[in-house]
Structures are given as C-alpha cells and as structure tokens.
Amino acid sequence: MLLLFLSLAGLLYIPLWWFIPESPRWLLIKGRVQEAEAILRQIAKKNGITPPEVLFNDLELEDMKARSKQSHSIIHLFKTHNIRAITVILFLVWFILTVEYFGLSLNTPNLHGDNYWNCFFSAAVEVPAYVAAWLFLRRFSRRFSISGSLLLGGVVLFFIQPIPSNLLAISTFLFIIGKLGITTAFCMAYVYTAELYPTVVRNTGVGVSLMASRLGSTISPYIFYLGVYSEFLPYILMGSLTVFSAFLVLFLPETLNVPLPETIDQMQK
C-alpha cells in the first residue's frame, strides 16, 4: 500500500502541464516568437511592468528564424572543447553525488545508536540543507558553494567509522554534518547544471547529468558491501570520491550574475 500511495502521488504533477509556462528562451530558439511574446507580456503584467509595443525587431526575428532551423542532439554536448569538458565533469560530479547521497541514506540503519533516531536525524537534516542551498545560490559563488559543501561532506566521512561505539553522539553528529554537506551540494547542482548549458542543449545536458546520477544511485547500495574486506573501506572510498568531486567543480565556469548562454558559440567566448 505504501508503494501504491507513493506512485499515485505522482499523478498530482500532471495538471502542472497546463499551469507552468514554457521557457520564452526555448520558444524563441525554436522560432515560436508569438508564443514567447505572449508569455513575456503576461510576466510583465504580473510584475506591473508595461512592455514596449514591439518586443523584437525584424533583425532579431530573422536571426531567431535562422536559429530555429538548426537541430541539436546529444552529440553537441561533446562537439567543442568547452562544452565537452563541462559535460564530462558534470557527469562525474553527478555520479559521485548520488553515490554519496543514497549511500549515506541507505546506510543509516547501520550507524551506532537507535535506528529510529538515526533515521529521523537523516531526514530532518535535509531541511536546513535546502535552506543553506537557497542562501548560497542567492549570495555566493556557485563553484565555491558546491565545492565547499562537497568538501565538508567528504572530509567528515573519514572520521565516522573510527568513532568508538560508546561515543554515539559524536558518530551521529559527524554523519549529520556529512549528510548536510552532500544534500546542500545536491540541491545546488540542479541549478548550476542548468545554468552551465546553453538554451539549445540545456534539457539534453541536464538529462545526461541526471542519467549519470541514476547510475550512481544504482551502485550506491553496494558500496557498503566493501565492508566485508575492511570496515573502514566504504567510508574511505566515499570520502575520497566526494573530496575528488569537490576539486572537479572548481574547473567549471562561474555562472553567478552571468547571462545564460543561448547558443553553443556563446560558450566559446
């Protein structure tokens, strides 16, 4: 019944199709200028702004018409040096993120102490993590915010397992801090990924990144089977991968207060 309830709850998202407007940028790239204008005028009206009579001049319309004839596929994510580097780095970062996130979540019952309290803390820590992600996205660098969160979450993983069983509070506290860092980075990664890719391949780029995350979530339950060889091995592996991903993020471009790229050519500038 629980699985049925969780599945049926997804049906609530279907009506959103008629309430959430399409992206004006995407409509313009596809040559659907009138639809984009209607949405932009509606946005201006809700914000109390009077838009000009003509939103796009003839030259802009001709340029949009030319762009609408171009088609893009997953191949374009590897076509140029800049976008290829971004795609590879994001693939690795998303893969590692989900390995750590789901690995920590699924391993909660194996922690020292009461299973119910551990599960409660594991879930409750996500609330401040989302708030922290919101604050970081509004005020601070994307790269350093995500990298710092990953570094925090990765470093504490090295110290969870060596804690003696009689020091439950310290072990639980380290676990919460690790989950806080990973969850914060996970939340910010969605926004950062969308900002890195140009409009013409944004959906494709985000889709490839999420595919990498699904691979990570598939592998994550098996990470702790490595404990058969050494009880420290799962946490050492997860901590090392998380710290590695923290440094990988630093190689990505900053997107805070930077106009979103619309074409692949703009990413080369």
HELIX and SHEET records of a PDB file:
HELIX    1   1 LEU A    2  ALA A    9  1                                   8    
HELIX    2   2 GLY A   10  TRP A   18  5                                   9    
HELIX    3   3 PRO A   24  ILE A   29  1                                   6    
HELIX    4   4 VAL A   33  LYS A   46  1                                  14    
HELIX    5   5 ASP A   58  SER A   68  1                                  11    
HELIX    6   6 ILE A   74  PHE A   78  5                                   5    
HELIX    7   7 HIS A   81  LEU A  106  1                                  26    
HELIX    8   8 THR A  108  ASN A  110  5                                   3    
HELIX    9   9 ASN A  115  ALA A  124  1                                  10    
HELIX   10  10 GLU A  126  ARG A  139  1                                  14    
HELIX   11  11 ARG A  142  ILE A  160  1                                  19    
HELIX   12  12 LEU A  168  LEU A  196  1                                  29    
HELIX   13  13 THR A  199  VAL A  201  5                                   3    
HELIX   14  14 ARG A  202  ILE A  219  1                                  18    
HELIX   15  15 SER A  220  VAL A  228  5                                   9    
HELIX   16  16 LEU A  233  VAL A  249  1                                  17    
HELIX   17  17 ILE A  264  MET A  267  1                                   4    
END                                                                             
